[in-house]
């Protein structure tokens, strides 16, 4: 896998350059096409090579988004039977834990609902996601719990933050009309159970403004030495923000409990700010993965951990109400500090970051080399694109996010799926300790963040560059609709990775957010009516 990724990176680039140069020569003699080529170049940095290495244009982003939608739909179709299971089985679970209640399955469920809300497609994901929770949550005598029926290992692990992320999708389900009243009741009760557990029983680390231990009672010395980790901020804090939002909009009634939304918001901000101040490394401009009361920081900068914290910052900033402007500005300052540090290490060619951020590709662990890594790069793209879309940060960060998002799709998404996803890691004390496992294909921890980033990519690009006017059906960008557009769209539908549409927005003739045979049929109909 490691060698395949390295070879793919270079072969794909040089084959694409050769093919595009040949195409440029060939098309320059054909009426109508030379202008389309010049438009593509102008939308990037001005040359064809620049376009190939770092396309962050509006249309390039739209095409990347379509590719991610296709990946999500294909994985959905492949895994539909496992949504109603308690025994796992999802193809995106390369850890093969054989249980459904895992944090990465929860993030996949949340990502599918995000995509359902952002894009129009032939299939709604809400019902399948609802079936996942209906199957995996029991409700007996007004007590909700993760259902162990037929699978004793499928339970809520009360000693780790990783059990919380699956709960997040419940908030979106409760706001929809999909769950039955009985399902709504048990979903609400599970949310209350997790809140009570975290605020009454779950241990915090003294002197950290209420930050939770990532895990406790574990035999892993890393988690006991460094109980506060960047990963945990994403696992826990967005849950409290979702809960506070649900209280404010009336989705959940807590009038008899004494719980207040403002109290939840304030607690989350305090925890996030403590991390921002105490895990930052001034020398590198990066954030340490872990911290312990006796040990201090662990001195290592693992991409996915930093990505989780960045995503948590974007989520928390986006969910804070207007009356918390002062607190939001503090978090935005931390977010910019994190982004500024990351920009120093972003690969200018592929837009990604290395698995161990501050080391190059020569670093090697017991199994693999330090390659550009997909999941952490996707999390960074998500954080940058969401915060820019919502108006919190400047265009420079949007461009970096688009470079990462489009680079991942170009470099890591192929006919086999999404490549280059490092499987997992605890808190290490050496750079090599983050290179002891393998890179995977279509692993949930990479697919879900890329789906999340896709939900903000088009909006961010449109805000950054403006919404370009397009002639419906003019996919080659020559200013007219003719048979050449039909041929190009048909070729793209067959082999999208080898075909470039000058204007993918123009190809969406039925305005459903997807490109498929329906658009091709409409294009043929419109064209036939012109003659």
C-alpha atoms as one frame of an Amber mdcrd trajectory, in Angstrom:
protein
   0.000   0.000   0.000   2.798   2.423   0.926   4.691   1.965  -2.342   1.454
   2.053  -4.305   0.605   5.483  -2.902   4.060   6.846  -3.635   4.040   5.554
  -7.214   0.472   6.708  -7.755   1.331  10.208  -6.638   3.986  10.652  -9.311
   2.575   8.532 -12.121  -0.829  10.201 -11.915   0.714  13.656 -12.033   2.975
  13.036 -15.024   0.408  11.044 -16.989  -2.114  13.825 -16.434   0.338  16.497
 -17.587   1.216  14.530 -20.708  -2.434  13.822 -21.497  -3.493  17.412 -20.955
  -0.668  18.806 -23.090  -1.657  16.440 -25.916  -5.278  17.433 -25.495  -4.375
  21.124 -25.578  -2.562  20.703 -28.903  -5.378  18.612 -30.349  -8.203  20.869
 -29.210  -6.520  24.115 -30.189  -7.363  23.344 -33.832 -11.050  22.717 -33.082
 -13.575  25.555 -33.065 -14.958  26.402 -29.656 -12.548  24.407 -27.492  -9.532
  26.678 -27.280 -11.498  29.220 -25.239 -12.516  26.529 -22.748  -8.894  25.596
 -22.171  -7.950  29.227 -21.576 -10.801  29.631 -19.087  -9.547  26.656 -17.068
  -6.064  28.091 -16.961  -7.328  31.511 -15.961  -9.369  30.068 -13.131  -6.221
  28.568 -11.609  -2.808  30.201 -11.606  -2.569  30.867 -15.324  -0.921  27.720
 -16.717  -2.020  24.170 -17.403   0.642  22.785 -15.054  -0.650  25.007 -12.251
  -4.165  23.720 -12.834  -3.024  20.109 -12.597  -1.004  20.587  -9.427  -3.424
  22.715  -7.433  -6.853  23.369  -8.895  -8.847  25.310  -6.323 -11.236  26.882
  -8.819 -14.982  26.972  -8.330 -15.646  24.385 -10.996 -12.759  22.172  -9.943
 -14.254  22.150  -6.461 -17.707  21.311  -7.777 -16.302  18.333  -9.625 -14.431
  17.152  -6.544 -17.658  17.433  -4.571 -19.481  15.304  -7.115 -16.771  12.662
  -6.819 -17.205  12.545  -3.043 -20.982  12.262  -3.445 -20.438   9.276  -5.711
 -18.123   7.664  -3.169 -20.673   8.197  -0.383 -23.481   6.745  -2.487 -21.412
   3.706  -3.497 -20.463   2.947   0.116 -24.069   3.419   1.188 -25.279   0.887
  -1.370 -22.542  -1.555  -0.392 -23.274  -1.328   3.330 -27.034  -0.835   3.474
 -27.682  -4.223   5.097 -25.431  -3.359   8.067 -27.272  -0.196   9.117 -29.838
  -2.301  10.995 -27.241  -4.554  12.632 -25.653  -4.525  16.076 -22.720  -6.607
  14.913 -20.956  -4.103  12.687 -19.827  -5.443   9.336 -19.468  -2.091   7.575
 -16.799  -2.211   4.888 -15.431   1.118   6.134 -14.548  -0.497   9.491 -11.044
  -1.756   8.715 -10.436  -2.271  12.442 -13.120  -4.994  12.234 -14.379  -4.555
  15.788 -17.526  -6.574  14.990 -19.818  -4.156  16.816 -21.800  -1.194  15.612
 -21.397   1.353  18.423 -18.001   2.824  17.515 -17.038   6.465  17.165 -16.180
   6.131  13.493 -19.523   4.508  12.650 -21.167   7.398  14.489 -19.198   9.949
  12.497 -20.213   8.175   9.287 -23.881   8.419  10.320 -23.467  12.110  11.075
 -21.684  12.675   7.752 -24.471  10.951   5.816 -27.070  13.207   7.434 -24.940
  16.251   6.632 -24.788  15.214   2.984 -28.528  14.580   2.934 -29.099  18.126
   4.188 -26.586  19.680   1.756 -27.300  17.858  -1.496 -30.290  16.613  -3.429
 -30.007  12.987  -4.518 -32.142  10.083  -5.595 -31.854   8.517  -2.118 -32.361
  10.063   1.314 -29.976   8.738   3.939 -32.173   9.673   6.903 -34.198   6.458
   6.978 -31.150   4.182   6.910 -29.416   6.225   9.614 -32.577   6.111  11.697
 -32.662   2.327  11.309 -29.092   2.213  12.663 -30.129   3.947  15.874 -33.441
   2.132  16.217 -31.534  -1.173  16.029 -28.703  -0.117  18.326 -30.608   1.590
  21.146 -32.925  -0.304  23.468 -35.585   1.320  25.668 -36.903  -0.716  28.576
 -38.775   0.734  31.573 -37.871   4.261  30.424 -34.160   3.413  30.411 -32.264
   3.869  27.129 -29.041   1.975  26.456 -26.922   0.704  23.609 -28.531  -2.614
  22.716 -26.467  -5.739  23.369 -29.101  -8.193  22.137 -27.325 -10.827  20.075
 -23.979  -9.085  20.526 -22.674  -8.664  24.058 -19.762  -6.479  22.907 -22.090
  -3.836  21.465 -22.428  -1.677  24.574 -21.753   1.930  25.574 -18.216   2.060
  26.943 -18.558   4.441  29.876 -14.799   4.775  30.418 -13.900   6.423  27.108
 -14.894   9.514  25.164 -15.014   7.484  21.954 -18.507   6.266  22.862 -19.994
   9.770  22.514 -19.777  10.594  18.746 -22.546   8.173  17.667 -24.953  10.217
  19.807 -24.518  13.360  17.693 -26.640  12.185  14.764 -29.569  11.756  17.159
 -29.962  15.525  17.372 -30.496  15.790  13.605 -32.870  12.839  13.635 -34.939
  14.484  16.375 -35.271  17.614  14.237 -36.553  15.552  11.306 -39.903  13.824
  10.753 -38.280  10.399  10.293 -38.318   8.850  13.820 -41.551   7.588  15.367
 -42.669   8.978  18.712 -41.318   5.881  20.450 -37.969   6.308  18.720 -37.880
   9.988  19.668 -38.419   9.106  23.292 -35.576   6.609  23.455 -33.226   8.890
  21.502 -33.921  11.720  23.936 -33.402   9.459  26.910 -30.048   8.217  25.584
 -28.910  11.824  25.132 -29.906  12.551  28.745 -28.091   9.414  29.918 -24.851
  10.489  28.224 -25.171  14.017  29.596 -25.703  12.720  33.149 -22.795  10.306
  32.802 -20.408  12.987  31.587 -21.391  15.649  34.120 -21.798  13.456  37.212
 -19.568  10.393  36.899 -16.981  10.846  34.159 -13.589  12.038  35.519 -12.001
  15.326  34.492  -8.325  16.244  34.782  -7.593  18.710  37.551  -6.356  22.115
  36.442  -7.629  21.842  32.843 -10.881  23.840  33.108 -12.956  20.683  33.088
 -11.363  18.686  30.286 -12.188  14.986  30.417  -9.807  12.068  30.529  -9.752
  10.540  27.073  -9.881   7.064  28.603  -9.555   5.781  32.149  -9.001   2.362
  33.651  -7.028   1.494  30.516  -3.885  -0.605  30.555  -2.441   1.637  27.846
   0.247   3.703  29.549  -0.090   6.448  26.951  -3.625   7.349  28.038  -2.706
   7.266  31.733   0.379   9.435  31.234  -1.360  11.810  28.820  -5.043  11.684
  29.797  -5.955  14.845  27.863  -5.682  14.437  24.089  -6.714  16.525  21.104
  -8.899  13.666  19.801 -11.107  13.910  22.868 -12.140  17.468  22.138 -13.934
  16.334  18.986 -15.318  13.234  20.648 -16.981  15.142  23.512 -17.387  18.892
  23.065 -19.606  19.058  19.930 -22.055  16.764  21.782 -22.523  19.406  24.475
 -22.926  22.102  21.815 -25.585  20.047  19.996 -27.345  19.506  23.313 -27.300
  23.237  24.076 -28.649  24.026  20.599 -31.424  21.432  21.070 -32.402  23.070
  24.357 -32.521  26.502  22.712 -34.648  25.442  19.755 -37.009  23.364  21.894
 -36.061  19.972  20.471 -35.318  18.738  24.000 -37.177  19.966  27.095 -34.999
  20.292  30.215 -37.134  22.711  32.217 -37.312  20.341  35.195 -33.582  19.569
  35.288 -31.850  22.881  35.924 -29.673  22.426  32.836 -29.103  25.662  30.903
 -27.844  26.146  27.374 -25.633  29.040  28.442 -23.968  26.880  31.083 -23.163
  24.247  28.463 -21.787  26.825  26.035 -19.553  28.386  28.678 -18.158  25.044
  29.809 -17.281  24.012  26.260 -15.573  27.322  25.488 -13.468  27.048  28.661
 -12.309  23.532  27.761 -11.496  24.444  24.168  -9.578  27.557  25.212  -7.521
  25.662  27.783  -6.366  23.263  25.087  -5.625  26.157  22.742  -3.378  27.775
  25.324  -1.644  24.723  26.802  -1.024  22.241  23.969   0.372  24.795  21.519
   4.068  24.552  20.617   5.561  27.951  19.787   8.653  26.519  18.084   6.771
  24.536  15.417   3.488  26.445  15.468   1.716  23.087  15.902  -0.424  21.452
  18.581   0.828  18.567  20.691  -1.268  15.422  20.616  -1.424  14.817  24.377
  -0.924  16.399  27.801  -0.564  15.020  31.323  -0.425  16.686  34.763   3.021
  15.245  35.484   4.429  14.696  32.015   3.274  17.900  30.324   2.947  17.738
  26.537   3.988  14.628  24.627   6.035  16.568  22.082   4.498  14.882  19.021
   2.343  16.321  16.258   0.057  13.706  14.734  -2.045  14.985  11.858  -5.382
  13.351  12.618  -5.293  14.447  16.258  -4.708  18.069  15.217  -7.435  17.610
  12.608  -9.920  16.452  15.244  -9.225  19.539  17.343  -9.515  21.809  14.286
 -12.857  20.227  13.381 -14.062  20.632  16.975 -13.113  24.317  16.888 -15.037
  24.835  13.640 -18.088  23.029  15.034 -18.086  24.898  18.337 -17.551  28.288
  16.682 -20.371  27.548  14.245 -22.812  26.501  16.968 -22.231  29.360  19.413
 -25.139  31.840  19.469 -24.538  35.528  18.686 -24.584  36.568  22.333 -21.298
  34.698  22.797 -19.340  36.946  20.434 -16.494  37.514  22.889 -16.046  33.801
  23.462 -16.322  33.098  19.741 -13.578  35.596  18.969 -11.277  33.843  21.446
 -11.889  30.539  19.701 -11.398  32.076  16.258  -8.033  33.428  17.393  -7.024
  29.925  18.474  -8.319  28.493  15.209  -6.283  30.959  13.157  -3.208  30.191
  15.225  -3.705  26.499  14.498  -4.264  27.148  10.775  -1.241  29.441  10.522
   0.951  26.723  11.960  -0.475  24.124   9.595  -0.002  26.303   6.506   3.770
  26.094   6.989   3.635  22.329   6.492   1.023  22.017   3.724   2.376  20.297
   0.624   2.237  22.922  -2.175   1.686  20.231  -4.805  -1.003  17.960  -3.359
  -2.436  20.254  -0.671  -2.178  17.570   2.014  -0.184  17.174   5.218   2.098
  14.327   6.290   0.913  11.828   8.897   3.536  13.138  11.346   3.233  16.792
  10.456   6.715  18.111  11.198   8.631  15.296   9.442   9.137  14.584   5.747
   8.678  11.349   3.805  12.040   9.947   4.920  10.650   9.215   8.385   9.735
   5.536   8.710   8.226   3.508  11.545   8.059  -0.230  12.039   5.600  -0.738
   9.180   5.148   2.334   6.999   6.630   5.626   5.868   5.419   9.101   6.735
   3.113   9.717   3.760   0.635  12.533   3.095  -2.358  11.287   5.094  -5.971
  11.482   3.980  -8.096  11.595   7.137  -6.213  14.387   8.897  -5.981  16.399
   5.681  -9.747  16.009   5.186 -10.418  17.174   8.753  -8.282  20.255   8.165
 -10.137  20.932   4.911 -13.470  20.583   6.712 -12.466  22.970   9.490 -11.138
  25.617   7.104 -14.041  25.392   4.665 -16.736  25.428   7.322 -15.307  28.394
   9.192 -14.754  30.346   5.977 -18.247  29.523   4.682 -19.709  30.877   7.907
 -17.671  34.089   7.672 -15.301  33.566  10.598 -11.908  33.478   8.833 -10.176
  35.019   5.814  -9.827  33.855   2.218  -6.260  32.595   2.689  -7.586  29.768
   4.850 -10.341  28.998   2.347  -7.762  28.579  -0.413  -5.737  26.245   1.810
  -8.872  24.233   2.579  -9.801  23.979  -1.092  -6.252  22.958  -1.946  -6.495
  20.157   0.608  -9.985  19.049  -0.411  -9.322  19.011  -4.146  -5.876  17.528
  -3.620  -7.292  14.598  -1.666  -9.842  13.871  -4.379  -7.247  14.166  -7.121
  -4.455  12.238  -5.390  -6.272   9.737  -3.182  -9.698   8.985  -4.691  -9.601
   6.443  -7.503 -11.593   3.507  -8.857 -10.730   1.432  -5.766 -11.892   4.110
  -3.328 -10.317   6.590  -0.940  -6.667   5.703  -0.355  -4.051   6.595   2.243
  -6.008   6.571   5.530  -3.858   5.741   8.557  -5.802   3.334  10.713  -5.314
   4.499  14.355  -2.913   5.539  17.085  -2.715   6.196  20.795  -0.628   9.001
  22.296   2.997   8.369  21.355   6.273   9.783  22.587   8.290   9.423  19.379
   7.490  10.354  15.797   8.030   6.739  14.737   5.356   5.542  17.175   2.762
   7.061  14.844   3.929   4.852  11.990   3.393   1.375  13.391   0.165   0.553
  11.542  -0.950   0.500   7.936  -2.734   2.901   5.606  -6.186   1.716   4.548
  -8.687   2.178   1.725 -12.207   3.555   2.369 -11.610   3.667   6.117 -14.367
   5.512   7.983 -11.984   7.929   9.684 -11.027   9.259   6.255 -14.273   8.893
   4.334 -16.479  10.665   6.896 -14.315  13.822   7.179 -14.094  14.031   3.377
 -17.896  13.800   3.173 -18.124  16.521   5.816 -15.703  18.733   3.894 -17.718
  18.219   0.701 -20.735  19.724   2.436 -18.929  23.069   2.722 -16.575  22.987
  -0.271 -18.937  24.419  -2.906 -20.265  27.080  -0.561 -16.742  28.124   0.384
 -15.584  28.233  -3.255 -18.642  30.242  -4.296 -18.055  32.739  -1.500 -14.366
  32.916  -2.386 -14.709  33.304  -6.166 -18.330  34.306  -6.697 -20.994  32.273
  -8.458 -20.176  32.173 -12.130 -22.984  32.522 -14.673 -23.410  29.371 -16.693
 -25.303  28.351 -19.800 -27.259  25.191 -19.004 -25.705  22.274 -20.859 -22.521
  24.103 -21.855 -20.193  21.680 -20.093 -17.145  22.447 -22.234 -17.399  26.181
 -21.532 -17.420  27.363 -25.149 -20.511  29.542 -24.685 -22.943  27.333 -26.581
 -24.784  24.023 -26.293 -24.058  21.509 -29.036 -23.266  17.846 -29.670 -19.752
  18.315 -28.253 -21.283  18.920 -24.824 -23.315  15.701 -25.058 -20.221  13.697
 -25.973 -18.182  15.265 -23.164 -20.823  14.663 -20.485 -21.322  11.085 -21.644
 -17.575  10.489 -21.420 -17.469  12.049 -17.940 -20.280   9.807 -16.690 -18.369
   6.759 -17.886 -14.940   7.818 -16.621 -15.053  10.964 -14.447 -11.483  10.636
 -13.194 -10.151  10.871 -16.765 -12.464  13.630 -18.023 -12.629  17.341 -17.221
 -15.844  19.368 -17.441 -15.165  23.061 -17.906 -18.442  23.803 -16.077 -19.962
  20.995 -14.044 -22.712  23.301 -12.723 -23.992  23.670 -16.284 -24.255  19.880
 -16.545 -26.800  19.689 -13.706 -29.772  20.385 -15.956 -32.423  19.221 -13.474
 -30.787  21.130 -10.583 -30.795  18.164  -8.205 -27.156  18.539  -7.157 -26.119
  15.330  -8.939 -24.744  14.506 -12.378 -26.192  11.338 -13.880 -27.970   9.891
 -16.907 -31.026  12.046 -16.195 -28.966  15.152 -16.976 -27.608  13.550 -20.137
 -31.139  12.711 -21.332 -32.291  16.269 -20.623 -29.317  17.656 -22.516 -30.192
  15.521 -25.537 -33.810  16.662 -25.330 -32.898  20.346 -25.117 -30.449  19.982
 -27.986 -33.001  18.182 -30.190 -35.519  20.956 -29.572 -33.054  23.499 -30.940
 -33.112  21.846 -34.377
